[in-house]
Amino acid sequence: MMHRRVVLPAACGLAALTIHAAAADATPPAGGYAAQIETWRRAREERLRSDTGWLTVAGLHWLEPGTATFGSDPGSAIVLPASAPARAGSFELREGVVTARLEPGVAAEVNGRPAGSATLRSDAQGDPDVLSLGPLSMTIIERNGRPAVRLRDRESRYRREFTGLRWYPVKPSHRIEARWIPHQPPRRITVPSIIGYVEELPCPGEAVFTLEGREVRLQPVLEQGSDELFFIFKDRTSGRETYGAGRFLYAPMPEEGKVILDFNKAYNPPCAFTPYATCPLPPQENRLDIGIEAGELDYGHHPQGG
């Protein structure tokens, strides 16, 4: 989310879980536990505020086959902030490959080394190559087979105007122990995204637990190469006290038939902080008719594009 990048594999199994309310051994002593959560929350905010945090994401430009110029000149196909040269260069998309070409005299780096031109690896191939121009950096992302240029600006107004995160008080009762039972055969679930496309994603289990006397079920997905479960959910606090599109939660893989869901670490997706994110949205299975009053509250100032 941050946030981790969501790149999901092609196949997975699912599990039916029966989760009960947090057992005594699932909840650490309140004092030490609260301090651990507060430390985790501070680290989350530091990542968000960092040079590579989501607050620096200042643009998203979808590429079509052919050439797209970039620079601060308003006539550019991709208009950059004023810190960039008027005519900085161009991106060429040909047969799925993106090549960046800089104008003569424009000082730029690719992965920290001076470069006048370079073929750029996208995030679909692992860590993307980074094209840097002063406080600006650009990477190629792919979503549903479409390439786009993601722009970061260390001087972004989203970063300058950030007012800090807000949270529910730490609640040991919302660190829940679950029993894990794998599904047979494997399953996939439909996950929409904020930019409109829908994916059928592998789902490794169903979490079922009791909260406030009611049974709750959640379905996670797996990120490629991850050793954690990823839950995307929406509940009755969404759009009221928490972010309207839902929240994210990571959980460790099950051990000995149990899994821990710590809703004190539930947090807002990147789209709560920048209009240029491509967040997945909660699948239908994870739109809950109960309020989970734990974790991160709504940011309260949602940035608009432009």
Salt bridges, closest charged atoms under 4 A:
GLU45 OE2 - ARG49 NH2 2.89
ASP51 OD1 - ARG159 NH2 2.66
GLU64 OE2 - ARG146 NH2 3.98
ASP73 OD2 - ARG87 NH2 3.19
GLU92 OE2 - ARG94 NH2 2.66
GLU92 OE1 - ARG101 NH1 2.94
ASP123 OD2 - ARG143 NH1 2.79
ASP129 OD1 - ARG121 NH2 3.27
GLU161 OE1 - HIS301 NE2 3.97
GLU177 OE1 - HIS20 NE2 3.43
GLU177 OE1 - LYS258 NZ 3.64
GLU206 OE1 - ARG217 NH1 2.65
GLU215 OE1 - ARG217 NE 3.26
GLU228 OE1 - ARG4 NH2 3.05
ASP235 OD1 - ARG247 NH2 3.12
ASP289 OD2 - ARG214 NH2 3.67
ASP289 OD1 - ARG236 NE 3.81
GLU296 OE1 - ARG44 NE 2.68
ASP298 OD1 - HIS302 NE2 3.02
